[in-house]
Amino acid sequence: MELTCCRFALADGVATITLDRPPVNAQNRRLREELTWLFDACSDREDVRAVVLTGAGASFSAGADIKERVGLVQGPGDYIRHNRLTREFFYAPMDCLKPVICAANGPAIGAGFALMLACDILLAAEECWVQMPEIDVGLAGGAKFLSEHFSRSKARMMFFTGRRVPATELHRLGLIEQVLPRAALADAALELAREIAAKSPLAVREAKRAFAVVESMPYRDAYRFEQTITEALSHSDDAREAQRAFVEKRKPVFKGR
């Protein structure tokens, strides 16, 4: 797919996807199609072991492109198709078989914040703040994302008021790993991604799958499911290599099988 709203780069097993739709990386249909395709492609590519998602300019993403919504409905089914694309867009980083690190370089508003929350590990620049102003623009999506990460009171306060919450507060609440100067954000995200990329791609992929599946399972069933993954991994070449490397006190060389 030709990229017009996103950029893609690959080095050392780490794919960097950059939202690049000036001035604020608002999410129109094309951006969502491109980003979904990129995450799907990263899942299939053996040379990608981790993904960093960030934004160009001063914003991570200002959320849905409201200008596009004005003429969105031209005929029957148009809004339903739009909603289906939007859902799959948010599922894309969740469903990606590789860990996705979000490096939020600036404000993440509405659907931009939801995209941020859909990633596996979150970092943010000091200039980053988040906001859910859906009610103010005639929308109502995002309550589930907030409820997954915030207390009942906090989620409702954010949604009902649309107040801005700084990245430092998200860090205090344990939602993000680090708040950094913007100039240091990319390097920190890449360092973390390279650390993950150095591990067995087979084990990392199965670990991400485990997190996705056990979220909705009772404790006993979830642990039993994780044990089935461990048993399957124990027969892999990567597991045997990891154990030999541990005994021989050397770095393992993984092949993803």
Secondary structure, DSSP 4 states (H G I P E B T S, - for coil): ---SSEEEEEETTEEEEEE--TTTT-B-HHHHHHHHHHHHHHHH-TT--EEEEEESTT-SB--B-HHHHHT--SSTTHHHHHHHHHHHHHHHHHH-SS-EEEEE-S-EETHHHHHHHTSSEEEEETT-EEE--GGGGT--TTHHHHHHHS-HHHHHHHHHH---EEHHHHHHTTSSSEEE-HHHHHHHHHHHHHHHHTS-HHHHHHHHHHHHHHTTS-HHHHHHHHHHHHHHHHTSHHHHHHHHHHHHTS-------
